[in-house]
Amino acid sequence: MGHEEWSAADWRGGLGDPERAEKAKKHLLEGSQLPGPRANLSLAERFADAFAKEQPDDGAWKRLIEWAQLPEAEAPVNDPREYLPFCAIQALGACYAGAKEERRREIEPLLKAAMNDPRWRMREGVAMAFQRIGEKDFGQLKTWFRDWIGEANSLERRAFVAALAHPPLLKNRENALFCLKLTERILDDLAHGLPASNSEDARVLSKGLEYAVSVFVEKAPEEGFALLRKFAVLDDKQLKKIIKSNLGKSRLTKKYADEVEAVGALL
């Protein structure tokens, strides 16, 4: 089958049958665009969309769980096989809103595991899964992230901010304010050397913060620039780099040039 021939019903109905599941797997591997710099995001989106409105049957469910748990040894970085767990974790995010409690309890540890996956593409995939969940029920993200933040490591915190830096989630001002409060907690902790992490995980968190904060500030500028001012005055090289990077984003420079200049003067 050509890529365009696979409908939502094809995906939902195909994964449960072993023979059809092999065809689905082959289809995803061939369409993955891996190895390469960018996986096929549109195909992954269509795959996940297939499970957004209608729950998979038991066979398809087991297949999604199986694929989502494929480890790096079996689905290495930039190998077409990596595309299977990348797609599956997004499909589970799409499933979450309509899933029964038992299935939700299966999904949650897979989301946590994906946040800590050594493969960067899997960490992107779980952020997309959270976004799908948040578009249906932002309250669920608030509950999780509030409950998890205290014990969250750097990779998990990066997943939080990457997931939240998604404009459809921020149309509601209260959502944007929640994101700023969570960001303030993360930056406060960074100022105190928390959480303890290796240099690579710390770099991943910093890179996430270097763009995500500006997304939140744009949606709640008064509170957002107050947050930037709070951390701009601290004598902390890492925090200054995060603030400076966000001030350089066009979403802020075009709309809030005076505020950007004022905070920049504090660095």
C-alpha positions in Angstrom: 0.0 0.0 0.0 1.2 3.6 -0.6 1.4 5.9 2.3 -1.8 7.8 1.4 -3.8 4.6 1.4 -3.6 4.0 5.1 -6.7 5.3 6.8 -7.3 5.6 10.6 -9.4 2.4 10.3 -6.4 0.7 8.6 -4.1 1.5 11.5 -6.6 0.6 14.2 -7.7 -2.6 12.6 -4.3 -3.6 11.3 -2.2 -3.7 14.4 -4.1 -6.4 16.1 -3.7 -9.0 13.3 -0.1 -10.4 13.1 0.0 -10.4 9.3 -1.5 -6.9 9.0 0.7 -5.7 11.9 3.8 -6.7 9.9 2.6 -4.7 7.0 1.9 -1.7 9.3 5.4 -2.0 10.7 7.0 -2.2 7.3 4.9 0.8 6.2 6.2 2.9 9.2 9.8 1.8 8.8 9.8 2.6 5.0 8.1 6.0 5.7 10.2 6.9 8.7 12.8 9.0 6.7 15.4 7.5 8.9 18.3 7.5 8.9 18.2 11.2 8.4 18.1 14.5 10.4 14.3 14.6 10.7 11.9 11.8 11.1 8.6 11.8 9.2 6.6 13.9 11.6 3.5 14.0 9.4 3.2 10.2 9.2 3.7 9.9 12.9 0.9 12.5 13.4 -1.5 10.6 11.2 -0.7 7.4 13.0 -1.4 8.9 16.4 -4.5 10.6 15.0 -5.9 7.2 14.2 -6.3 6.5 17.9 -7.5 9.9 19.0 -11.2 9.4 18.5 -11.6 5.6 18.7 -9.8 3.3 21.1 -7.7 0.5 19.7 -8.9 -3.1 20.2 -7.0 -5.4 22.6 -4.6 -6.6 19.9 -3.7 -3.2 18.6 -3.3 -2.0 22.2 -0.8 -4.7 23.0 1.1 -3.8 19.8 1.3 -0.1 20.8 2.5 -1.1 24.3 5.1 -3.4 22.8 6.4 -0.8 20.3 6.5 1.9 22.9 8.8 -0.2 25.1 11.3 -1.1 22.4 14.7 -0.3 23.9 17.6 1.4 22.3 19.3 -1.9 21.7 16.5 -3.0 19.5 15.6 0.4 18.0 18.8 2.4 17.9 19.2 6.1 17.4 18.5 7.2 13.8 17.6 3.7 12.7 14.2 3.2 11.0 13.3 0.9 14.0 13.5 3.9 16.3 10.4 5.3 14.5 8.2 2.5 16.0 8.5 3.6 19.7 8.5 7.3 18.6 5.1 6.7 16.9 3.7 4.5 19.5 4.3 6.8 22.5 2.4 9.6 20.6 -0.4 7.2 19.8 -0.7 6.3 23.5 -0.9 10.1 24.2 -3.7 10.3 21.7 -5.4 7.3 23.4 -5.2 8.7 26.9 -8.3 10.9 27.0 -10.7 8.2 25.9 -9.0 5.3 27.7 -10.4 3.4 30.6 -8.6 3.7 34.0 -6.8 0.4 33.5 -5.2 1.5 30.3 -4.4 4.9 31.7 -2.4 3.1 34.4 -0.5 1.3 31.7 0.3 4.5 29.8 1.6 6.6 32.7 4.8 4.6 33.4 5.6 4.5 29.7 5.4 8.3 29.6 7.8 8.5 32.5 10.2 6.1 31.0 10.1 8.0 27.7 11.0 11.2 29.4 14.2 9.5 30.6 15.0 7.7 27.3 18.6 8.0 26.1 17.3 8.7 22.6 16.5 12.4 22.0 13.8 11.5 19.5 11.9 9.5 22.1 12.1 12.5 24.5 10.6 14.6 21.7 7.9 12.0 21.1 6.8 12.0 24.8 6.6 15.8 24.8 4.2 15.5 21.8 2.3 12.8 23.7 1.8 15.2 26.6 0.7 17.9 24.2 -2.0 15.6 22.9 -3.2 14.8 26.4 -3.1 18.5 27.4 -5.2 19.6 24.4 -7.9 17.3 25.7 -7.4 17.9 29.4 -4.9 20.5 30.5 -5.8 19.7 34.1 -4.3 16.3 33.7 -0.9 17.9 32.8 -1.2 20.3 35.8 -1.9 17.4 38.2 1.0 15.3 36.9 3.6 18.1 36.7 2.7 19.4 40.1 2.9 15.9 41.6 6.1 15.0 39.8 8.1 18.3 40.0 9.6 17.7 43.5 11.3 14.5 42.5 11.8 15.3 38.8 15.2 15.0 37.3 16.6 17.3 34.6 15.3 15.2 31.7 11.8 15.1 33.2 11.8 18.8 33.8 12.9 19.4 30.2 9.9 17.2 29.1 7.6 19.4 31.2 8.6 22.7 29.6 8.9 21.2 26.1 5.4 19.8 26.4 3.9 23.1 27.7 5.6 25.3 25.1 2.8 24.5 22.7 0.6 27.5 21.7 -2.7 25.5 21.6 -2.3 24.8 25.3 -1.7 28.5 26.1 -4.8 30.1 24.7 -6.2 30.1 28.2 -4.4 32.7 30.3 -4.6 30.5 33.4 -2.7 27.8 31.6 0.1 30.3 30.7 0.3 31.4 34.4 0.6 27.8 35.5 3.5 27.4 33.0 5.2 30.4 34.4 4.9 29.2 38.0 6.3 25.8 37.0 9.2 27.6 35.2 9.8 29.7 38.2 10.2 26.6 40.4 12.6 25.1 37.9 14.7 28.2 37.6 14.7 28.7 41.4 16.0 25.1 41.7 18.7 25.7 39.1 19.8 28.7 41.1 20.4 26.4 44.0 22.1 23.7 41.9 19.1 21.4 41.8 18.4 18.8 40.6 21.8 17.3 40.7 22.5 15.9 37.3 25.3 15.0 34.9 26.5 17.7 32.4 24.6 16.3 29.4 21.2 16.1 31.2 21.8 19.6 32.6 22.6 20.8 29.1 19.3 19.3 27.7 17.3 21.1 30.4 19.0 24.4 29.7 18.4 24.1 26.0 14.8 23.5 26.6 14.5 26.5 28.8 16.3 28.7 26.4 13.3 28.8 24.1 10.3 27.6 26.1 10.2 30.4 28.6 9.6 33.0 25.8 6.6 31.0 24.7 5.0 31.4 28.1 6.1 35.1 28.5 4.4 36.0 25.2 1.1 34.7 26.5 1.3 36.4 29.9 3.7 39.3 29.4 3.3 41.2 32.7 4.0 38.1 34.8 6.4 36.7 32.3 8.7 39.8 32.2 8.6 40.0 36.0 9.9 36.4 36.1 12.7 37.3 33.6 13.7 40.3 35.7 13.8 38.2 38.9 16.4 35.8 37.4 18.3 38.4 35.2 19.7 40.1 38.3 21.1 36.9 39.8 24.8 36.3 39.5 24.4 33.0 37.8 26.0 32.3 34.3 23.6 29.5 33.4 20.5 31.5 34.3 21.8 34.6 32.5 22.3 32.5 29.3 18.7 31.2 29.6 17.3 34.7 30.0 19.4 36.2 27.2 18.4 33.4 24.8 14.7 34.0 25.5 15.0 37.7 25.1 16.4 37.2 21.6 13.3 35.3 20.4 11.3 37.2 17.8 8.0 36.4 19.5 9.2 38.8 22.3 11.4 41.3 20.3 8.6 42.1 17.8 5.8 42.6 20.4 7.6 43.7 23.5 10.8 45.6 22.4 10.8 48.0 25.4 10.4 45.2 28.0 13.1 43.1 26.3 15.5 46.0 26.4 14.8 46.7 30.0 15.4 43.1 31.1 18.5 42.9 28.9 20.0 45.9 30.7 19.9 43.8 33.9 22.0 41.0 32.6 
